[in-house]
Amino acid sequence: MPPSQRRPYPAGVVDSDVEPEPWGDDPKLVELLGGPGAAGFRALFDGFPEAVGVLWALRDADGRIIDFTFGYGNPSILRAFRLTPATRDRYTLLEALPRMRGSRAFDTYVRVCESGEPWVHEVTYDTPFGDGYMLGTFVQRTAKLGDGLVNFLTDVTAQRRMEGELRSYANVVAHDLNEPIAGIALLVGLLERRAGEPPPADVLRQLRTSAERARDLINGVLVYARAGELITERVALGRLMAEVAEDLRASLEAAAATLEIGELPEVEVDPRQLRRVLQNLLGNAVKYRGDTPLRVELTALRDSQEWVVTMRDNGLGIDPENATRIFDMFARANDQTDGVGIGLAVCRRIVEAHGGRIWAEAPDGGGSAFRFTLPR
Ligand code: ADP
């Protein structure tokens, strides 16, 4: 894949195949809970999917909290922030995260530790953290544990990004809807002025076109908004493709299309959503076909960690300059055909929700190839 189309890791997530080295025993935890208690604590949180970390208060001669040391950290927190075992002995909290010094967050940590009153807040990090790095937006829950704190961090980076995107789409939709709605208002005004006369056919046709465009925009945004919700099961990709081909049979026949389907795997996906991806891609192959009879190939290749699925056609092809842009909401590269530019944005959202990536290539020999990955 061209590097420009490789998307960065979602924040806070590191290669999950690399198991972090455990931090070993936390003597203060043993002191607080006893051997079996500390073992139980670890057994509970070692397998916990969210990041969990313990901090112990460091007090001066007058008993004031001046810093915290690192206690137990579960594998999720070590993985999320790329923390090595050395972090615990090498740094205090303020050394590992200097921006906390004198901050409201530090004062609040002290208050939680002294009062036992828990604290919930959301924080965005993009900063070194000891030998590791913190990147992303987290909901952080902090509670007192002995003379220290336990932190639970939920990574909400992807949700916050999505919410931001949806907000900006709402603005674009409102803006784009103005055009067909203004058209409708104008045409209705025209009909009103000619009351008593039968409505001219071209005015009715334009009214229908504007109303359909407004409806397509609204439907597209709704589909997009729901594309991130998945109900997954194990399904044969070949079966989904056969269903899609059946749904599009009439337009495939009209395009004199040949469909070549390679050996396809079983995958763990939301079948409704993945069918939508295949439908959009095949629908586009038909829509953006050239003068020669359409040929579409669907193949899957097994990589070490994922399936790479390719739909290739012999149609108009994609200008490499547009290959990335066309996956954006409302982005189009062809105004000779009808469309609102939502189909590929929906594909991208669905594929990313499954943990994959999608991109387009201009293969040798013409046409276009749309590739997407699905984790195995
Ligand atoms: P729409 O089809 O409504 O424009 P899409 O998001 O499905 O929206 O596609 C975005 C753009 O990508 C299209 O306008 C077209 O220029 C280009 N495109 C998509 N699929 C193909 C294809 N198979 N061959 C050539 N161009 C394509």
Boltz pocket constraint, residues with backbone or C-beta under 6 A from the ligand:
constraints:
  - pocket:
      binder: B
      contacts: [[A, 280], [A, 281], [A, 284], [A, 285], [A, 286], [A, 288], [A, 313], [A, 315], [A, 316], [A, 317], [A, 318], [A, 326], [A, 328], [A, 331], [A, 332], [A, 333], [A, 334], [A, 338], [A, 339], [A, 340], [A, 341], [A, 342], [A, 343], [A, 344], [A, 345], [A, 368]]
      max_distance: 6.0
